[in-house]
Amino acid sequence: MGQAFLASYLIGLREGLEATLVVSILVAYLVKSGRRGRLVPLWAGVVAAVAASVLFGALLTYTETSLLADFRSRELFEAITSVLAVVLVTWMIFWMRRTARRLKGELTGKLESALGVGTLAVAGIAFVSVIREGLETALLFYAAAQGATSTATPLIAISLGVLSSVVIGAALYAGALRINLTRFFTVSGVLLVFVAAGILKYGIHDFQEAGALPGLDSLAFDISGVLDPNSWYGAAIAGMFNITATPSVLEMVAYVAYLVPVLVAFLWPAARSVPASRPAAGASPNPENPSHVAA
């Protein structure tokens, strides 16, 4: 399994499912309110958001490969985008957990207002609702794919993740699949915290290679005899969590300083709220019911 495959797949699956659920809520509202004619501008807004997200990802790659001529500038660009990605993913997982229960009401309220304005407003609501997930996906993917031995492997992985999310979302919408979305977003949120910690570690390494931070040659440990980066498990661990055999002291300090408090903050409130939010036995987590979408 190629480096960054698992992380890229998780990003595509998590972000794609969030976007799919948002679209499902909007589509279901139009269908149930007898406004199927407004589905065309809604889907136009979704397509425009996806296109803008792909363009943003291409712009990031073009900036690094074509606009930045020297090694130091490229390393600084990668480091800054890595830090931004960490900030974004941290905000996203906490935002989703906090607002998921009222997500449906907010989306349908905005859509109802847009329906009174006109077609472009409906397309705009769809665009704004999806573009956030798309830009997050592009930035996280760019940061997670840094250092991959092949650009094709992470791209295939995130594409498979998005495709999986669309299939799952469509099955949920059709009632053909039952899944505990609360548990899914909690587990995927924990994995994303590990991914973010790895991205931050990689960003610190880039800062050190660019000469902006010291300590590149001050190693925290050397487990190259145990963790072979050329092995399948070494590539999987490095790709998912960015655990490398010879990290610097500063890299590991940043990794642990981010991972431990964020993981505790994410899990602690969730552990207290599980009994109150657990769905009844046999309940189907409909994407329209935001209580099942809480992260």
N, C-alpha and C positions, 0 to 999 in steps of 0.2 A: 504493500500500500504506500503510495507516494506521500512525501512530506506535505503537510497542510491539507491533506484530503479530508480527514475527519472534521477538522475545524471549519473548513469551507462548506462541507455538507451540512453541519449543524447550523451555521449562519444562514444558509439558504433555506433550511427546513424551518427554523424558528421565525425568521423574519418573513418568509413566504407565507407561513400559516397565519401570522398576525394580519398581513395584508389581505389574505384570502377571507378571513373572518370578517374584516371590515367591509370588504366588497359584498360578502354574503348578507350582512345586515342591511346594507343599502339596497341591494337587489330585492331582498325579501320585503322590505318596506314598500317599494314601488309596486311589486306584484300584488301584495295583499291590499294595497290601497287603490288598485285598479288603474295604475298609471304606467302600464307597460310601454307606452309610447315614449316615455322618458328614459327607457333603458339604453337607447342608442347614444344620447349624449353622456350618460353615465359611463358606458363602456369606452366612449371616446376619451373621457377624462382619465380612465384607468390606463388605457394604452399610451396616452401622452405622458403619464407619470412614469410608466415603465421605460419608455424611450428616453426620457430625461435622466433617469437613474443610470441607464446603460451609458449614456453620453457622459455623465459625470465620472463614472468609472473609467471610461476611455480617456477622459481629460487628465485624470490622475496619472495614468500610465504614460500618456504622451508627455506630460510635464516632466516626469522623471527621466524618460528615455531620450527625449528630444530637446527640451528646453534647458535642462541642467547639464552643463558641459563637463564639469569637474567632479571628481569623486566625493569631495567634501560636501558640495552642495547637494548631491544626490543622497548622501547619508543623512544630512540634516533634514532634508525633505521627508525621507522615510521615517526618521525619528519623530518629527512633528506630527505627521499623519498618524503614527502609531499612538501617540499620546492623545490626540483628538479622538481616535477610535475608542480608546479606553474610557475617556470621559463620556462619550456617546453611549456605549454599551452599558455603562454603569447607570447612567440616567435612564436609559430605556427599560431595563429590567425592573427598576424601582417604580418608574412611571406606570408601566403596564400593571404591576401588582396593585398600585394605589387607585388607578382610575378604571380598571377593567369592569367593575360592577356597575358603573354608570356610563360605560362606553356606548351601549346601544342607545340610551336616551339622548346623549349628546349628539351622536351621529344623525339619528332620525330627526331630531329637532332642527339641526342645521340644514338637513335635506329638505324638510318641510318649508323652511324659510326660502331656500333656493328655488323650490318649485313655484313659489309665488312671484319670483323675479323673472325667471325665464330659462331657456335651454342652456345658455352659456353658464349660468350660475350652477345648474345641476352638474355640468361637466367640471366646473371649478371645484365643487365640493368633492367629487370623486378624485380629482387630481390632487388636491391638498391632503385628502385622507390617505392616499396611497404613496405619495411622493416621500413622506417622512420615512416610511419603511424602506422605500427604494434607495434613498440617499444613505440611510444607515447601512443597508446591505452592501452598497458599493464601497463605502469607506471601510467597513469592517473586513470585507473580502480583500481589499487592497492591502490592508495592514496585516491580515492573517497570512496572506500568500507571500509575503516578503521572505526571501531566503529559500523558497521552494526550488527544487532542482529542475522542475519543468513548469512552464506557465499553463500548459494544457491540463495538467492534472487538477489543480485547484479550480479551474474554470469548469471542467467536467463535473467536479464534486458539487460546486454550488448550483450548477444547472440541475443536477439530480435532486439536490435538496429542495429547490424551488418546485420542481416537477412533483416531488413527493408531497409537498405542502398543498399544491393545487388539487391533487388526487384526494388527499385526506379531507380538505375543505369541501370539495364537491360531494364527497360521500357523506360528510356530516350534514350538509345542506339538504341532501336528498333523503336523509334519515336512514341510509344504508350502513352507517358506521356509528358505533357508540364508543366514545373515548373520554376519559376523565381529563379535561383540558386543564383543570386546576393543577393536577399532578404533573401533566406534561410540561406546562410552563414553569413549574417549580423546578423540575429536574433539568430542563433545558436551561433555565436561568442559572442554576448551580454550575453546569458545564460551561456556560458562557462566562461566568466569573473566572473560571480557570483559564479559559481562552484569553480573556482580557488581561489576566495577570501575565500570561505568556507574551502577549503583544507588548505590554509595558516593559517586560524584561528585554524583548528584542529592541524596543525603542531606546532603552538605556544603552544597549550595546551599540546601536547606531550613533548615539551621541558620543560615546567613547571613541568609536572609530573615526568620527569627524573631528575629534580633538576638543569637543565642547565640554566633556566631562573626563576626569582623570580615572586611572585605575584599570585600564584595559588589560594589562598584564598581571594584575593582582587577582589570582584565582581563588575562588571560595573553596573549590575542591576539584579533583581530577578523577572521574570514574570511567575514563575511556576504556579501561580494561573490562568493565562490566557492561556499560551502555555503548554498544557499537552503533554509530549513526548509520552504518550501511546495512544493518539488519532490518527486518520488517518491523520488529517491535521498537527498535530505536527510532526509525523513521516515523512510526505511529505516535510515539510519545513526544518526539520533537515537533511533529506537525500539529498535534492537538493541543499540547500544553507548553510547547517550547522549552521543555526540559532538555538541556544539553549536557554533555559530559564534562565540559570545562568552562563553567560560567565564571564571570568576575564577581568579586565580593559585592560591588555596587548593584550588579544585576540581581543577585539573590536577595539583597536587602530590599530593593524595590519590589521584587516578586512577593516576598513574604509580607512586607508592609502594606501592600494592596490586598493580597488574597485573604489574609486572616480577618481583618476588620470588616471588609465588604461581605465576605461569606457569612460571618456571624450576624451582621445587620440584615442580610437578606433572609436568612433562615429563622432568626429568632422571632420576629413578629408572625411569620407564616406558621411556625410551630404552635403558637398560642391561638391562632385563628382557625386551625384545621377542624376542630370539632364543630364549630359553629357554621362553617361553610361547606361541610361535606354533604354531597347530594344524597338524596334518599336512594335506597336500594332499587336498582333497576331504572333509575332516572336516566334519560337520554340528554347528554350535554348539547342541546341545540345551540348553534352559533348565534341565534338571536337572544339567547339568555345569557347576559354578561356574567352572571354569577358562576358560570362554568368556564369563563375565559380568564379568570383572575390568575395572575402569575404569582 
